[in-house]
Amino acid sequence: MENIFIGRQAIYDKQLNVFAYELLSRSNAEHNEAFIGEHNANHATTIVMLNALTEIGLQQLVGNHPAFINLPYDFLIGKCKIPDLHTQLVIEVLEDIEVTDELINAVKKLSDSGYMIALDDFIYNEKTLPLVEIADIIKIDILQLDVQGLRDNVEKLHGYDVRLLAEKVETQEEYELCKELGFDYFQGYFFCKPKIVESQRAPANRMTIVNILAQLQDPDVQIEKLEELISQDLALSYRLLKYINSAAFALQREIDSVHHAIVMLGLNTIRNLANLMLLSKIDDKPHDLLVLAIIRARMCEELGSNIDIKMKDIFFTAGLFSVIDALMENSMEEIVSQLPLSTILKDALLKQEGIVGEALKCCIAFERADWENIQFQKLDEITIQKAYFDAVIWSNNAMTMVANE
């Protein structure tokens, strides 16, 4: 596969369930844009991305969800072939494409053939109205408008048969405003940040989880103590044993006790699985917040394994705990102070420093399509991309397990 980064960003509905994913990419062509021209670079990147999706499989990246993808002018007007994925592909028309009769007719034809059409970075103006009449979804970058401008655009668009998607929603306040204005979908990282209410004690169930997590992180914990901790929670023990005996581990003999599981798979593996299952018990948070944590955990582990296989469990924990502040609705500093974590883990979670922190920073850059900051030690792009794909696939399997318990 040609060197390319392909990432995904979730799009949520009003209930904060994942509605779709936007697929974002950057290929080698973009590095050479000054030599081959911006138009050709975008064209080449799209071809590489579509080829990669064919090779990897769209199902692996987005499951059964719709996939939003930006397409250059040549693809929209039919000069280049678009994959036959009418039921899943949402074609985004970029804001800087010239609105010509040729484009309008081509987009109408794509819509009639079954593709969903989205207008990207939209700001209301007369020239784009023919496309508004065709579009299914209109995406508005809320950072491009002040509050009044946002209200005006929404009010005008409510006269059309379209759904509205708010992009770059970064805070809970922005999410609440967009929801109030009548947006149908939301894209951004507002759910990754803790919503901390002053003088409000954490709910009892969360404090219980934090207490168990604290004991699980004890670096000197013995098999007997870990077995006791897990066995105290009947549901946790059941889910853990069920997962370990599933096809995910493909063990040759059935494991019938927590003690047996620890002996067979090791302290760190069982500890990380228990961490995952405990965090999944927080059920008043968006499902995708845990998905994000699992992807980060697995990707960190994959990256770390290329550097120091002995530290892979520390990398995994850093990724998994990187959203614990949002899950617990408390500051990272406060939560970390309650957990007996190593200095390496503390530096990673609080400052994204040290080798583990570098891996976590790389994972976060990838999920945000911050291509310039996707780097870790001396790993090449193919290795980093593979770590991300493997993490997405692994998270799909892990979340299926969690959902079925």
C-alpha positions as CSV (number, residue, x, y, z in Angstrom):
1,M,0.0,0.0,0.0
2,E,1.3,3.5,-0.8
3,N,2.2,5.5,2.2
4,I,-1.0,7.2,3.5
5,F,-2.6,8.1,6.7
6,I,-6.3,7.4,6.9
7,G,-8.2,8.3,10.0
8,R,-11.8,8.6,11.1
9,Q,-13.7,11.1,13.1
10,A,-17.1,10.2,14.6
11,I,-20.3,12.1,13.9
12,Y,-22.9,11.9,16.7
13,D,-26.7,12.2,16.8
14,K,-28.7,14.1,19.4
15,Q,-28.5,11.1,21.8
16,L,-24.7,11.0,21.3
17,N,-24.8,7.7,19.5
18,V,-22.4,7.4,16.5
19,F,-24.3,8.2,13.4
20,A,-21.4,8.1,10.9
21,Y,-17.7,8.6,10.5
22,E,-15.8,11.1,8.4
23,L,-12.8,9.5,6.7
24,L,-9.8,11.8,6.5
25,S,-6.5,11.2,4.7
26,R,-3.1,12.5,3.8
27,S,-0.8,10.8,1.4
28,N,2.7,11.4,0.0
29,A,1.2,13.5,-2.7
30,E,0.4,16.3,-0.3
31,H,4.1,16.5,0.7
32,N,4.9,17.2,-2.9
33,E,2.1,19.7,-3.5
34,A,4.6,22.5,-4.4
35,F,5.9,20.4,-7.3
36,I,2.8,18.7,-8.7
37,G,0.1,21.4,-7.8
38,E,-2.6,21.4,-5.2
39,H,-5.3,20.1,-7.6
40,N,-3.3,17.1,-8.7
41,A,-2.2,16.5,-5.1
42,N,-5.8,16.3,-3.9
43,H,-6.7,14.1,-6.9
44,A,-3.8,11.7,-6.2
45,T,-4.6,11.6,-2.4
46,T,-8.3,10.7,-3.2
47,I,-7.2,7.9,-5.5
48,V,-4.8,6.5,-3.0
49,M,-7.4,6.7,-0.2
50,L,-10.1,5.0,-2.3
51,N,-7.6,2.2,-3.3
52,A,-6.7,1.8,0.4
53,L,-10.3,1.6,1.5
54,T,-10.9,-1.1,-1.1
55,E,-7.8,-3.0,0.1
56,I,-8.6,-2.6,3.9
57,G,-12.4,-2.8,3.6
58,L,-14.8,0.0,4.6
59,Q,-16.4,-2.4,7.0
60,Q,-13.2,-2.7,9.0
61,L,-13.0,1.1,9.5
62,V,-16.6,2.2,10.0
63,G,-18.7,-1.0,10.5
64,N,-22.2,-0.5,9.2
65,H,-22.1,3.3,9.7
66,P,-22.2,5.8,6.8
67,A,-18.8,7.1,5.8
68,F,-18.3,10.7,4.8
69,I,-15.6,11.4,2.3
70,N,-14.5,14.6,0.5
71,L,-14.3,14.3,-3.3
72,P,-12.5,16.6,-5.7
73,Y,-14.2,18.2,-8.7
74,D,-13.1,15.5,-11.2
75,F,-14.7,12.7,-9.1
76,L,-17.9,14.6,-8.7
77,I,-18.4,15.2,-12.4
78,G,-17.7,11.6,-13.3
79,K,-14.2,11.9,-14.8
80,C,-12.9,9.5,-12.1
81,K,-14.7,6.4,-10.7
82,I,-16.3,6.4,-7.3
83,P,-16.7,3.1,-5.5
84,D,-20.1,1.5,-5.8
85,L,-21.1,2.1,-2.2
86,H,-24.4,3.9,-2.5
87,T,-25.8,2.6,0.8
88,Q,-22.8,3.7,2.9
89,L,-20.9,6.5,1.2
90,V,-21.8,10.1,2.0
91,I,-20.2,12.4,-0.6
92,E,-19.0,15.7,0.7
93,V,-18.9,18.7,-1.7
94,L,-16.2,21.1,-0.5
95,E,-16.9,24.7,0.1
96,D,-14.2,26.0,-2.3
97,I,-15.5,24.1,-5.4
98,E,-16.9,26.4,-8.0
99,V,-20.7,26.0,-8.3
100,T,-21.2,25.4,-12.1
101,D,-24.1,24.0,-14.0
102,E,-21.9,21.0,-14.7
103,L,-21.3,20.5,-11.0
104,I,-25.0,20.9,-10.1
105,N,-26.1,18.4,-12.7
106,A,-23.4,15.9,-11.6
107,V,-24.3,16.2,-7.9
108,K,-28.0,15.7,-8.8
109,K,-27.1,12.6,-10.7
110,L,-25.1,11.2,-7.8
111,S,-28.0,11.9,-5.5
112,D,-30.5,10.3,-7.8
113,S,-28.3,7.2,-8.0
114,G,-28.5,6.7,-4.2
115,Y,-25.5,8.6,-2.7
116,M,-26.2,10.9,0.3
117,I,-24.9,14.4,-0.4
118,A,-23.3,16.7,2.2
119,L,-22.2,20.3,1.8
120,D,-19.0,20.9,3.8
121,D,-18.0,24.1,5.7
122,F,-21.2,25.7,4.5
123,I,-22.1,29.4,4.9
124,Y,-25.4,30.5,3.4
125,N,-25.2,32.4,0.1
126,E,-27.3,32.6,-3.1
127,K,-24.8,30.8,-5.3
128,T,-25.0,27.6,-3.3
129,L,-28.8,27.3,-3.2
130,P,-29.0,24.9,-6.1
131,L,-26.8,22.5,-4.1
132,V,-28.8,23.1,-0.9
133,E,-31.9,21.8,-2.9
134,I,-30.0,18.6,-3.6
135,A,-28.2,18.0,-0.3
136,D,-29.2,15.7,2.4
137,I,-26.9,17.1,5.1
138,I,-25.3,20.5,5.5
139,K,-22.1,20.8,7.7
140,I,-21.4,24.1,9.4
141,D,-18.1,24.9,10.9
142,I,-19.2,26.7,14.1
143,L,-15.8,28.3,14.5
144,Q,-16.3,30.3,11.3
145,L,-19.4,32.1,12.7
146,D,-20.3,34.1,15.8
147,V,-23.4,33.1,17.7
148,Q,-25.7,35.4,15.8
149,G,-24.2,34.3,12.4
150,L,-24.8,30.7,13.5
151,R,-28.4,31.5,14.4
152,D,-29.0,33.3,11.1
153,N,-27.6,30.4,9.0
154,V,-29.6,27.8,10.9
155,E,-32.8,29.8,10.6
156,K,-32.4,30.2,6.8
157,L,-31.6,26.5,6.3
158,H,-34.6,25.3,8.3
159,G,-36.7,26.2,5.3
160,Y,-35.1,23.4,3.4
161,D,-35.4,19.6,3.6
162,V,-31.9,19.1,5.0
163,R,-30.3,17.9,8.2
164,L,-27.7,20.1,9.9
165,L,-24.3,19.0,11.2
166,A,-22.3,21.1,13.6
167,E,-18.5,20.7,13.0
168,K,-15.7,21.5,15.4
169,V,-17.8,21.3,18.5
170,E,-15.1,21.4,21.2
171,T,-16.9,22.2,24.5
172,Q,-20.1,21.1,26.3
173,E,-21.4,24.7,26.0
174,E,-21.0,24.7,22.2
175,Y,-22.8,21.3,22.1
176,E,-25.7,22.6,24.2
177,L,-26.0,25.7,22.0
178,C,-26.0,23.7,18.7
179,K,-28.5,21.3,20.2
180,E,-30.7,24.2,21.2
181,L,-30.4,25.8,17.7
182,G,-31.7,22.6,16.1
183,F,-28.7,20.8,14.8
184,D,-29.2,17.1,14.1
185,Y,-25.6,15.9,14.2
186,F,-22.4,16.9,16.0
187,Q,-18.7,16.4,15.2
188,G,-15.9,17.4,17.5
189,Y,-14.2,16.5,20.8
190,F,-16.6,18.1,23.3
191,F,-17.4,14.7,24.9
192,C,-13.7,14.1,25.6
193,K,-13.5,16.8,28.2
194,P,-14.8,16.5,31.8
195,K,-17.9,18.4,32.7
196,I,-16.9,19.3,36.3
197,V,-19.4,20.9,38.6
198,E,-17.9,22.7,41.6
199,S,-18.6,21.2,45.0
200,Q,-20.3,18.2,43.5
201,R,-19.2,14.9,44.9
202,A,-18.6,12.1,42.4
203,P,-21.5,9.5,42.3
204,A,-21.0,6.5,44.7
205,N,-20.6,4.0,41.8
206,R,-17.8,6.0,40.3
207,M,-16.0,6.3,43.5
208,T,-16.2,2.5,43.9
209,I,-14.8,2.1,40.4
210,V,-11.9,4.5,41.2
211,N,-11.1,2.6,44.4
212,I,-11.0,-0.7,42.6
213,L,-8.9,0.8,39.8
214,A,-6.5,2.2,42.4
215,Q,-5.9,-1.2,43.9
216,L,-5.6,-2.8,40.5
217,Q,-2.8,-0.4,39.6
218,D,-0.7,-1.3,42.6
219,P,2.6,-2.4,41.0
220,D,3.3,-4.8,43.8
221,V,-0.1,-6.5,43.7
222,Q,0.1,-10.3,44.0
223,I,-1.9,-12.9,42.2
224,E,-3.9,-13.7,45.3
225,K,-4.8,-10.0,45.9
226,L,-5.7,-9.4,42.2
227,E,-7.9,-12.6,42.3
228,E,-9.6,-11.3,45.4
229,L,-10.3,-7.8,43.9
230,I,-11.8,-9.2,40.8
231,S,-13.8,-12.0,42.5
232,Q,-15.4,-9.4,44.8
233,D,-17.4,-8.1,41.8
234,L,-19.4,-11.1,40.6
235,A,-20.4,-9.4,37.3
236,L,-16.8,-8.4,36.6
237,S,-15.6,-12.0,37.2
238,Y,-18.3,-13.4,35.0
239,R,-17.6,-11.0,32.1
240,L,-13.9,-11.5,32.4
241,L,-14.0,-15.3,32.2
242,K,-16.6,-15.2,29.4
243,Y,-14.4,-13.0,27.3
244,I,-11.2,-15.0,28.0
245,N,-13.0,-18.2,26.9
246,S,-14.3,-16.5,23.7
247,A,-12.9,-16.8,20.2
248,A,-10.9,-13.6,20.9
249,F,-8.3,-15.6,22.8
250,A,-8.6,-19.0,21.0
251,L,-7.3,-20.9,24.0
252,Q,-7.1,-24.7,23.7
253,R,-8.6,-25.3,27.1
254,E,-11.4,-23.6,29.1
255,I,-10.4,-21.3,31.9
256,D,-12.7,-21.8,34.8
257,S,-11.5,-19.4,37.5
258,V,-10.0,-16.0,37.9
259,H,-6.8,-17.6,39.4
260,H,-6.5,-19.8,36.4
261,A,-6.9,-16.8,34.1
262,I,-4.1,-14.9,35.9
263,V,-1.8,-17.9,35.7
264,M,-2.5,-18.5,32.1
265,L,-2.5,-15.0,30.7
266,G,-0.4,-13.0,33.3
267,L,-1.1,-10.3,35.8
268,N,-0.8,-7.4,33.4
269,T,-3.2,-8.8,30.8
270,I,-5.9,-9.6,33.4
271,R,-5.3,-6.2,35.0
272,N,-5.8,-4.4,31.7
273,L,-8.9,-6.4,30.8
274,A,-10.3,-5.7,34.3
275,N,-9.6,-2.0,33.8
276,L,-11.5,-2.0,30.5
277,M,-14.5,-3.8,32.0
278,L,-14.7,-1.5,35.0
279,L,-14.6,1.6,32.8
280,S,-17.3,0.2,30.6
281,K,-19.6,0.1,33.7
282,I,-19.9,3.9,33.5
283,D,-23.1,3.9,31.4
284,D,-24.1,7.5,31.5
285,K,-21.4,8.6,29.1
286,P,-21.3,8.4,25.3
287,H,-20.5,4.9,24.1
288,D,-17.8,6.3,21.8
289,L,-15.8,7.7,24.7
290,L,-14.9,4.2,25.7
291,V,-14.3,3.2,22.1
292,L,-11.8,6.1,21.9
293,A,-10.1,5.0,25.1
294,I,-9.8,1.4,23.7
295,I,-8.4,2.6,20.4
296,R,-5.8,4.8,22.2
297,A,-4.9,1.9,24.5
298,R,-4.4,-0.6,21.7
299,M,-2.6,1.8,19.4
300,C,-0.3,2.9,22.3
301,E,0.4,-0.7,23.0
302,E,1.2,-1.4,19.4
303,L,3.5,1.6,19.1
304,G,5.2,0.7,22.4
305,S,5.7,-2.9,21.4
306,N,7.9,-1.7,18.5
307,I,10.2,0.1,21.0
308,D,10.1,-2.0,24.2
309,I,7.9,-5.1,24.4
310,K,8.4,-5.2,28.2
311,M,6.6,-1.9,28.6
312,K,3.6,-2.6,26.4
313,D,1.2,-2.9,29.3
314,I,2.2,0.6,30.5
315,F,1.5,2.0,27.0
316,F,-1.9,0.2,27.1
317,T,-2.9,1.7,30.4
318,A,-1.9,5.2,29.4
319,G,-4.2,5.0,26.4
320,L,-7.1,3.5,28.4
321,F,-6.8,6.1,31.2
322,S,-6.4,9.1,28.8
323,V,-10.1,9.8,28.9
324,I,-10.7,8.8,32.6
325,D,-11.2,12.5,33.5
326,A,-14.2,12.7,31.1
327,L,-15.6,9.4,32.3
328,M,-15.3,10.3,35.9
329,E,-16.2,14.0,35.5
330,N,-13.1,15.2,37.4
331,S,-9.8,16.7,36.6
332,M,-7.0,14.4,35.5
333,E,-4.8,15.7,38.3
334,E,-7.4,14.8,40.9
335,I,-7.9,11.3,39.5
336,V,-4.2,10.6,39.1
337,S,-3.6,11.6,42.7
338,Q,-6.0,8.8,43.8
339,L,-4.2,6.1,41.8
340,P,-0.8,4.6,42.6
341,L,0.6,5.1,39.2
342,S,4.3,5.1,38.2
343,T,6.0,8.4,37.4
344,I,6.1,7.3,33.7
345,L,2.3,6.9,33.6
346,K,1.7,10.1,35.5
347,D,4.0,12.1,33.1
348,A,2.2,10.5,30.2
349,L,-1.3,11.3,31.4
350,L,-0.7,14.8,32.9
351,K,1.9,16.2,30.5
352,Q,2.1,13.7,27.6
353,E,5.9,13.5,28.3
354,G,8.3,10.7,28.3
355,I,8.3,7.8,25.8
356,V,4.8,6.7,26.9
357,G,3.5,10.3,26.7
358,E,5.0,10.6,23.2
359,A,3.0,7.5,22.1
360,L,-0.2,8.9,23.6
361,K,0.4,12.2,21.8
362,C,0.9,10.4,18.5
363,C,-2.5,8.5,19.0
364,I,-4.3,11.7,19.8
365,A,-2.8,13.5,16.8
366,F,-4.0,10.6,14.6
367,E,-7.6,10.7,15.8
368,R,-7.7,14.4,15.2
369,A,-6.1,14.2,11.8
370,D,-3.2,16.4,13.0
371,W,-1.0,14.9,10.4
372,E,2.1,17.0,11.1
373,N,2.3,15.7,14.7
374,I,1.9,12.0,13.9
375,Q,5.3,10.7,14.8
376,F,6.7,8.4,17.4
377,Q,10.4,7.7,17.9
378,K,11.7,6.5,14.5
379,L,8.7,4.5,13.4
380,D,7.7,4.9,9.8
381,E,4.3,5.9,8.5
382,I,3.3,2.4,7.5
383,T,4.0,1.1,11.0
384,I,2.0,3.9,12.7
385,Q,-0.9,3.5,10.2
386,K,-1.0,-0.2,10.9
387,A,-1.1,0.4,14.6
388,Y,-4.1,2.6,14.1
389,F,-6.0,0.1,11.9
390,D,-5.2,-2.8,14.2
391,A,-6.5,-0.7,17.2
392,V,-9.8,0.1,15.4
393,I,-10.4,-3.6,14.5
394,W,-9.4,-4.7,18.0
395,S,-11.7,-2.1,19.6
396,N,-14.6,-3.3,17.4
397,N,-14.2,-6.8,18.8
398,A,-13.7,-5.6,22.4
399,M,-16.8,-3.4,22.3
400,T,-18.9,-6.2,20.9
401,M,-17.8,-8.2,23.9
402,V,-18.7,-5.4,26.3
403,A,-22.1,-4.8,24.6
404,N,-23.0,-8.5,24.8
405,E,-22.4,-8.7,28.6
